[in-house]
Amino acid sequence: MILKVEQGLWSLRGCKVYRAVHGALCGGNLREGFRLVEYSVQQNHLHLIPEAKNTVDLSRGIQGLAIRLACALNRTMRRTGRVFADRYRSRLLTDPLDARNTLRYVLNNARRHVRRATRNQTRWTDPCSSAPWFRHWSLPPEVADFAPDSRHRALLALGSAGVPPRTTLLAYGWTRAGPIELLHVPGPRDIAPEFGP
């Protein structure tokens, strides 16, 4: 699922703005019939992997989350008005391969936008996502441990805004399709086109 912000707004990955986004995600991550499991915050959009009992609960959960995000962002940027460029785009995960590819795409999405991370063969996870708390990474033997800088440590101290999955597909079903590589750089063919950039 993708939520894209209007052009001209501040980067969602700046420390001050990310703290507001994180707070809104934590406030709306768990409600009746809706759970935010994994997420990735990029400069002008968010990737979300939620669980919902049905389409009505999904719609209400995302709507509530979008309102929380819009209020937090407007307050932080000292502005008023529309925050999100359009309605969210979503699609249903159908099988283990689809779930694995979606997890791999969302958790490693920052690698797609920040190329230096792949040149440094470090154990690098995006602090503006739920990736640091994902416990099922496949690590190549040549990966060195990552020593976080002060910004990374400050963002990691916030904790994850995601909650543990309850559906079989997101909890462990995806593992039948193979591992999720820590150093994978998502490309346009990694996921269905309607899921987007």
C-alpha positions in Angstrom: 0.0 0.0 0.0 1.3 3.5 -0.9 0.5 6.9 0.6 2.1 9.7 -1.4 2.3 13.3 -0.1 1.7 16.5 -2.1 4.7 18.1 -3.9 6.5 20.8 -2.0 6.3 19.3 1.5 9.3 18.7 3.6 11.1 15.3 3.4 9.4 12.7 5.5 12.8 11.3 6.4 14.1 14.4 8.3 14.5 13.8 12.0 11.8 16.2 13.1 9.2 15.2 10.5 10.0 11.4 10.9 9.3 11.7 14.6 5.9 13.1 13.8 5.2 10.4 11.2 6.4 7.7 13.6 4.1 9.0 16.4 1.1 9.0 14.0 1.9 5.5 12.8 2.2 4.3 16.5 -1.1 6.0 17.3 -3.0 4.3 14.4 -1.2 1.0 14.0 -3.7 -1.1 16.0 -7.5 -0.8 15.9 -10.4 -3.1 15.6 -9.9 -5.3 12.5 -6.7 -3.4 11.4 -3.0 -3.8 12.2 0.0 -2.1 10.7 2.7 -4.8 10.4 5.5 -3.4 8.3 6.3 0.1 6.9 8.9 2.2 5.1 9.0 6.0 5.1 10.6 7.6 2.1 11.1 11.3 1.2 7.7 11.8 -0.4 5.7 8.6 0.2 5.1 5.7 2.7 4.9 2.0 1.9 2.6 0.2 4.4 1.9 -3.5 4.9 -1.3 -3.8 7.0 -3.5 -6.7 8.0 -7.3 -6.2 8.0 -10.3 -8.5 8.4 -12.0 -7.1 5.4 -12.0 -4.2 2.9 -14.2 -2.0 5.2 -11.8 -2.4 8.1 -8.8 -1.8 5.8 -10.4 1.4 4.4 -11.3 2.7 7.9 -7.9 1.8 9.3 -6.0 3.6 6.5 -8.4 6.5 6.6 -7.7 6.9 10.3 -4.0 6.5 9.8 -4.0 9.1 7.0 -5.9 11.6 9.1 -3.4 11.1 12.0 -0.5 11.5 9.6 -1.9 14.6 8.0 -2.6 16.3 11.3 0.9 15.5 12.6 2.6 16.6 9.4 0.7 19.9 9.2 1.4 20.6 12.9 5.1 19.9 12.4 5.4 21.9 9.2 3.2 24.7 10.7 0.9 24.6 7.7 -2.7 23.8 6.9 -4.3 22.0 3.9 -4.1 18.8 2.0 -1.2 16.5 2.7 -1.7 13.4 0.6 -1.6 13.7 -3.2 -4.3 11.1 -3.9 -6.1 8.1 -2.5 -3.9 5.3 -1.4 -3.1 2.5 -3.7 -3.3 -1.1 -2.4 -3.5 -4.7 -3.5 -4.1 -8.0 -1.8 -1.3 -10.4 -1.0 -2.3 -13.7 -2.6 0.4 -16.3 -1.9 3.8 -16.9 -0.2 5.8 -15.6 -3.1 3.8 -12.5 -3.3 4.1 -11.9 0.4 7.8 -12.5 0.4 8.4 -10.1 -2.6 6.3 -7.4 -1.0 8.1 -7.7 2.4 11.5 -7.7 0.5 10.4 -4.6 -1.5 9.1 -2.6 1.4 11.8 -3.4 4.0 14.6 -2.7 1.6 12.9 0.2 -0.2 15.4 2.8 1.1 18.2 0.9 -0.8 16.4 1.7 -4.0 16.6 5.5 -3.2 19.9 5.6 -1.4 22.5 4.0 -3.6 25.5 4.4 -1.3 24.2 1.8 1.0 24.8 -1.0 -1.5 28.4 0.2 -2.2 29.1 0.0 1.5 28.7 -3.7 2.2 27.5 -3.1 5.8 24.7 -4.5 7.8 22.5 -1.5 7.0 18.8 -1.3 7.7 16.7 1.7 7.2 15.9 3.5 10.5 12.9 5.1 8.9 11.2 1.8 8.5 10.4 -1.4 10.4 13.4 -3.1 8.9 15.6 -2.9 12.0 13.1 -5.0 13.9 12.5 -7.6 11.2 14.1 -10.8 12.5 14.2 -13.0 9.5 17.0 -11.4 7.3 19.2 -13.6 5.2 22.7 -12.3 5.8 25.6 -13.0 3.4 28.8 -14.0 5.3 30.8 -11.0 4.0 28.5 -8.5 5.7 30.2 -6.5 8.4 28.3 -5.3 11.5 26.9 -1.9 11.2 28.0 0.8 13.7 25.1 3.2 13.8 25.8 7.0 13.8 24.1 9.3 16.2 21.1 10.1 13.8 20.6 6.3 13.2 20.7 5.7 17.0 18.2 8.5 17.7 15.7 7.1 15.2 16.1 3.5 16.3 15.4 4.6 19.9 11.9 5.4 18.8 11.2 1.7 18.3 9.1 0.1 15.6 5.6 1.5 14.8 4.6 -1.9 13.4 2.9 -4.7 15.3 3.6 -8.4 15.0 1.6 -10.1 12.2 -1.3 -12.5 12.9 -2.0 -13.8 9.5 -0.2 -17.0 8.5 1.0 -15.4 5.2 2.9 -12.5 6.9 3.9 -14.4 10.1 5.7 -17.3 8.4 3.9 -18.4 5.2 6.2 -16.2 3.1 9.2 -18.2 4.2 8.1 -21.0 1.8 9.1 -18.7 -1.1 12.6 -18.2 0.1 14.7 -15.9 2.2 14.7 -12.1 2.3 18.2 -10.8 1.6 19.4 -7.9 3.7 21.4 -6.3 0.8 18.7 -6.7 -1.9 18.1 -3.6 -3.9 14.4 -3.6 -5.1 13.8 -3.0 -8.7 10.7 -2.2 -10.7 10.2 -5.9 -11.6 10.3 -7.1 -7.9 6.7 -6.3 -7.4 3.5 -5.9 -9.4 3.3 -2.5 -11.2 0.2 -1.5 -9.4 2.1 -1.5 -6.1 4.3 1.2 -7.6 7.5 3.0 -6.8 
